[in-house]
Amino acid sequence: MIHQGSRYQRKDTYVSIDPDRSSAPIEGVRPHHGEIAETERLHTVVAGERIDHLADRYYGDPLKFWLICDANQAFFPEDLMVPGRVLKIPPNRLL
């Protein structure tokens, strides 16, 4: 069942770009068009914050803390969590 507000609610036709499938369009499916990629953000560390909490806040997944480490050229996550330090928060490249 398609709920109200669903991106599939409108009755559109999707034709695959794959030549083997273009002869069989799919009714009732509207292709998703991604939003413009977000730019890098900055975050100023506050006392008591943890990098996994930042990853959860910005990416919705605490295990993606390593994205922040990579962007800030840190091997040990704890090295980044100095109050007052400004961290680069890169876009989530693993959607």
Secondary structure, 3 states (H helix, E strand, C coil): CCCCCCCCCCCCEECCCCCCCCCCCEECCCCCCCCCCCCCEEEECCCCCCHHHHHHHHHCCHHHHHHHHHHCCCCCHHHHCCCCCEEEECCCCCC
